[in-house]
Amino acid sequence: MPDASAIPIDHASRTQRVALIALLLGALGIAFAPIFVRLSDVGPVAIGFWRMALATPVLTLWMIGESRTRTGRSSRRPSSLADYGRLSMAGLCFAGDLAVWHTSIRYTSVANATLLANFAPLFVAPVAWFLFKERITGRFVLGMLLALGGAIVLMGQSFQLSPEHLFGDALGLLTAVFYGGYILSVGHLRAEFSTATIMTWSGAITAAVLLPLGLYGGEAMLPGSAAGWLVLIGLALFSHAGGQSLIAYALAHLPASFSSVSLLLQPAAAAILAWILLDEPLGTLQAVGAAVILMGILLARRGSR
C-alpha cells in the first residue's frame, strides 16, 4: 500500500469518499441476500454453496480480464504458498460465516441469529487496533455502540433471550467472529492484491468447503424450478459478486473497524426491503432503530478520520 504521506491530500480524500460510497452500496447489495435466501428452495448451506459457485466463474473472468488489460497493475499476483494460504484464510472465514449462521437459524430465532451475527464490530475493532495499529478514538467507540444499539432496537420486537436458544445464540455470536475474521483478512489482503483476485480465490475456497458440508447434512442441493435457479443467480451476482466486491474494494481505503460498523446498514436496509418486497411489517421501533444505526455510522466515520 502506498505511503499515505506521499499521496496528495485532495486525492486521498477523494479516494476515501469513493470507497465510502462503495462500502455503503456494498452493504445495500448484501442487504438483498436475506430476500434471496427467503425465496430459495434449497437447503441453507446449499444456498451458501451456490452463492459462491455461481459467482466464482464471473469473478474469475474479471480477474483474467484485469491481468490482460493491466487494470490491476497497482496490485501483485499471488506467487507463493503463503500468498495462497492467506487468500484461503479469507475463504475459510467466509465459509464459517455462512455455515455457522445458517446452522444457528435452526437453533434460535431468525431475529436472534441475524442480530448477533452483526456484532462483528465488537471483534474487529480491538483486533484491528492490536494487530494493525488502527487508531480507535472515543468518538468512534461511541458511534459503534450507537449503531449496535440501533441494531438491537431494530430487531428488538423479535429478539428474545432464553435458555433453550442458548446454543443457537452462541452460534450467532460465532458467526460474528467469522465475519469479523473475513473483514480483517480482506482488509489486510487488499494492501497487496486486487479485489478480483481476493474475491475469486476466497470464493473458490468457500464453495469447496460448503459443498461437502451441504451433502453431509443431507440438504436439498438442487433447485426444483427455473425460478429457484434465478433466485440463486441473483444472490450470486447481485449480493456476492456485486455487493461483497464493493466492500472488498472499500477495505483497501477505509479502516476495517469503521467498515465493520458501516455494514450495520445491512440489517436496516434488509428490514426496509422486506417491508417493500415481502410485505413484512415495519413498525415505528424498527424505523427508529434504522435511524439510530445511520447516526452511529456517521459518528463512527467522524471518529475514524
Salt bridges, closest charged atoms under 4 A:
ASP83 OD2 - ARG76 NH1 2.84
ASP83 OD1 - ARG86 NH2 3.18
GLU192 OE1 - ARG76 NH2 2.63
GLU192 OE2 - ARG86 NH1 2.96
GLU219 OE2 - ARG106 NH2 3.20
GLU280 OE2 - ARG38 NH1 2.60
